[in-house]
Amino acid sequence: MSQSLLRALDLLGELAAGPAGLDELASRAPVHKTTVMRLLHGLEEKGFVVRDGQQRYLLGPKLFELSSLALEQRDVRAAAHPHLARLNELTGYTIHLAAFEGPDVTYIDKLESRQPVRMYSRIGLTAALHAAAVAKVLLADLPPSRREAIAASIDYVPLTERTIAGPEELLAELDRVAAQGWAIDDSEHEAFVHCIAAPIRDANGGVVAAASCSVPTVLLDREGLLGLLAPLLACTEAISRDLGWAPATRA
């Protein structure tokens, strides 16, 4: 891949963290300031970056246009969104949709809670494979050999005192998820939030995405969270039917 293209992509990655001026971007780049300026001018010409009144660069409308089109091309997101919106309206809590993007589990849709507490997550972020309920659902559908390989590769960073600590514990959890058909994040990713997730299946019965409902622990205890399981499963099964799944084909 062209070095210029890679450097331009790096600049977009820098700006994803927030607005920055030419001098600031150049100070972090491995190339001369004039090269950074040339790349920024090219990105600005195509609408990928814009400048504000302080001459700082920000991500531009072309990038948002492409990201919107990319999301629209995901059949599962288009099929899921109206169902997730109804679940969000029914529960009032944060609803996520996640799927594999290469080796990562990525949030591809999110509907915010009506509560004042907001989740850190956003569309495009990846989920912790050893902690997030959506990740457990997706991993649990993989063949055992693939599960084992992924479990062995994870860096088991302890996000809370409840976070799964190693591959044997994760594999046992995935067996439970596969057997029961849903997963829980029991304050394993954030100490003040817990979450349940359920699978979305395609016409072949394979799990192509996971939907979840996340709630601050101050609003619902564990029993209350599990009380959301029935509407969540009804939602994910309705999405699965829209994708061509029928109960007779369920794995």
C-alpha positions in Angstrom: 0.0 0.0 0.0 1.2 3.5 -0.8 3.1 5.2 2.0 1.2 8.4 1.3 -2.1 6.6 1.7 -1.0 5.0 5.0 0.1 8.3 6.4 -3.1 9.9 5.4 -5.0 7.2 7.2 -2.8 7.7 10.2 -3.8 11.4 10.2 -7.5 10.4 10.1 -6.8 8.1 13.1 -5.2 11.0 15.0 -8.2 13.3 14.3 -10.6 10.6 15.5 -9.3 11.5 19.0 -10.2 15.1 18.5 -9.4 18.3 16.6 -5.7 19.2 16.1 -3.6 21.9 14.4 -1.0 21.3 11.8 1.9 21.8 14.2 0.4 19.3 16.7 -0.1 16.7 13.9 3.3 17.2 12.5 5.0 16.8 15.9 3.5 13.3 16.1 4.2 12.3 12.5 7.3 10.4 11.3 7.6 12.8 8.2 8.3 16.4 7.6 5.7 19.1 8.4 5.4 19.9 4.7 4.4 16.4 3.9 1.8 16.4 6.7 0.5 19.7 5.3 0.3 18.3 1.7 -1.6 15.2 3.0 -4.0 17.3 4.9 -4.7 19.5 1.9 -5.5 16.5 -0.1 -7.8 15.1 2.6 -9.5 18.5 2.9 -10.0 18.8 -0.9 -11.9 15.5 -0.9 -13.9 16.4 2.2 -12.3 13.9 4.6 -11.2 16.7 6.9 -12.3 20.3 7.5 -10.9 23.3 9.5 -12.6 25.2 12.2 -12.2 28.8 13.1 -9.0 28.2 15.0 -7.5 26.4 11.9 -7.7 23.1 13.6 -8.4 20.0 11.5 -11.5 17.9 12.2 -13.0 14.8 10.5 -15.0 15.9 7.5 -18.4 15.1 6.0 -17.1 12.7 3.4 -15.9 10.3 6.1 -19.3 10.4 7.8 -21.0 9.8 4.5 -18.9 6.7 3.8 -19.3 5.4 7.3 -23.1 5.8 7.0 -23.1 4.0 3.7 -20.9 1.2 5.1 -23.4 0.7 8.0 -26.3 0.7 5.6 -24.7 -2.1 3.6 -24.8 -4.4 6.6 -28.0 -6.4 6.0 -28.1 -7.5 9.7 -28.0 -3.9 10.9 -30.8 -2.8 8.5 -32.9 -5.8 9.6 -32.2 -5.4 13.3 -32.6 -1.6 13.8 -36.4 -1.3 13.9 -36.7 -4.3 16.3 -33.9 -2.8 18.5 -35.7 0.5 18.5 -38.8 -1.1 19.8 -36.9 -3.0 22.5 -35.2 0.3 23.4 -38.6 2.0 23.6 -40.0 -0.9 25.7 -37.2 -1.1 28.2 -35.8 2.4 28.2 -32.2 0.9 28.5 -29.2 1.0 26.3 -29.4 -1.5 23.4 -26.3 -2.7 21.4 -25.8 -4.6 18.2 -22.4 -6.3 17.7 -20.9 -8.5 15.1 -17.5 -9.9 14.1 -15.4 -7.5 12.1 -12.4 -9.6 11.2 -11.0 -11.0 14.6 -12.8 -8.3 16.6 -16.3 -8.0 18.0 -17.5 -4.5 17.0 -20.5 -2.5 18.0 -22.4 -1.8 14.7 -25.5 -0.1 16.2 -26.5 1.5 19.5 -29.7 3.0 20.9 -29.2 5.1 24.0 -30.9 4.7 27.3 -33.6 7.2 28.4 -31.8 7.2 31.8 -29.3 10.0 32.7 -26.4 7.4 32.9 -24.7 6.9 29.5 -22.6 4.0 28.4 -19.0 4.5 27.2 -19.6 2.4 24.1 -20.2 3.8 20.6 -20.6 2.4 17.1 -17.2 1.3 15.8 -15.7 0.4 19.1 -14.6 -3.2 19.8 -16.0 -5.3 22.7 -13.7 -7.1 25.2 -13.8 -10.7 24.1 -13.4 -12.0 27.7 -15.9 -9.6 29.3 -18.7 -8.3 27.0 -21.9 -10.3 26.8 -22.2 -9.8 23.0 -18.7 -11.2 22.6 -19.6 -14.3 24.6 -22.6 -14.9 22.4 -20.6 -14.7 19.2 -17.7 -16.8 20.5 -20.0 -19.5 21.8 -21.3 -20.2 18.3 -17.8 -21.0 17.0 -16.4 -24.5 16.6 -14.7 -25.7 19.7 -11.2 -25.6 18.1 -11.7 -22.0 17.1 -13.0 -21.1 20.6 -10.0 -22.7 22.1 -7.6 -20.8 19.8 -9.2 -17.5 20.5 -9.4 -18.1 24.3 -5.6 -18.9 24.3 -4.8 -15.7 22.4 -6.6 -13.2 24.6 -4.8 -10.8 27.0 -7.0 -11.3 30.1 -6.9 -7.7 31.3 -8.8 -7.5 34.6 -11.4 -4.8 33.9 -13.2 -5.3 37.2 -12.9 -7.8 40.1 -15.5 -10.0 38.2 -13.6 -10.1 34.9 -12.9 -13.6 33.5 -9.2 -14.3 34.3 -8.1 -17.0 31.9 -8.9 -19.4 29.0 -10.3 -22.3 31.0 -12.8 -20.0 32.8 -13.8 -18.4 29.5 -14.3 -21.7 27.7 -16.5 -22.9 30.6 -18.5 -19.7 30.3 -18.9 -20.2 26.6 -20.2 -23.7 27.1 -22.8 -22.3 29.4 -23.8 -19.6 26.9 -24.0 -22.2 24.1 -26.3 -24.4 26.2 -28.6 -21.7 27.5 -28.7 -19.5 24.4 -27.8 -16.2 26.0 -25.0 -14.5 27.9 -24.5 -12.2 30.8 -21.9 -9.6 31.6 -22.2 -9.6 35.4 -20.3 -6.3 35.9 -17.3 -7.9 34.3 -16.5 -5.0 31.9 -17.6 -2.0 34.1 -18.2 -2.4 37.8 -21.4 -0.3 37.7 -23.0 -1.8 34.6 -24.4 -5.3 33.8 -25.7 -6.6 30.6 -27.5 -9.5 28.9 -27.1 -10.5 25.2 -28.7 -13.0 22.8 -27.8 -14.3 19.4 -29.2 -13.2 16.0 -29.1 -16.0 13.4 -29.2 -16.1 9.6 -31.1 -18.5 7.3 -28.5 -21.2 8.0 -28.9 -20.9 11.8 -25.4 -19.5 12.3 -25.0 -16.6 14.7 -24.2 -13.5 12.7 -24.7 -10.8 15.4 -25.6 -10.3 19.0 -28.0 -7.8 20.6 -27.7 -6.8 24.2 -29.4 -4.7 26.9 -27.1 -2.9 29.3 -28.3 -1.4 32.6 -26.5 0.4 35.4 -26.6 -1.7 38.6 -28.1 1.2 40.6 -31.2 0.9 38.4 -31.7 -2.9 38.3 -30.3 -5.7 40.3 -29.3 -9.0 38.7 -32.8 -10.4 39.0 -34.2 -7.3 37.4 -31.7 -7.6 34.6 -32.7 -11.2 33.9 -36.3 -10.0 33.8 -35.3 -8.3 30.5 -34.3 -11.6 29.0 -37.7 -12.5 27.6 -38.2 -9.3 25.6 -34.6 -9.4 24.4 -35.0 -13.0 23.2 -38.3 -12.1 21.5 -36.4 -9.2 19.8 -33.5 -11.3 18.6 -35.7 -14.1 17.3 -37.8 -11.6 15.4 -34.7 -10.2 13.7 -33.5 -13.8 13.0 -36.8 -14.6 11.3 -36.4 -11.5 9.1 -33.0 -12.8 8.1 -34.5 -16.1 7.1 -34.0 -18.2 10.2 -36.7 -20.7 11.3 -36.7 -22.5 14.6 -36.4 -25.9 12.8 -33.0 -24.9 11.5 -31.7 -23.6 14.9 -28.4 -25.1 15.9 
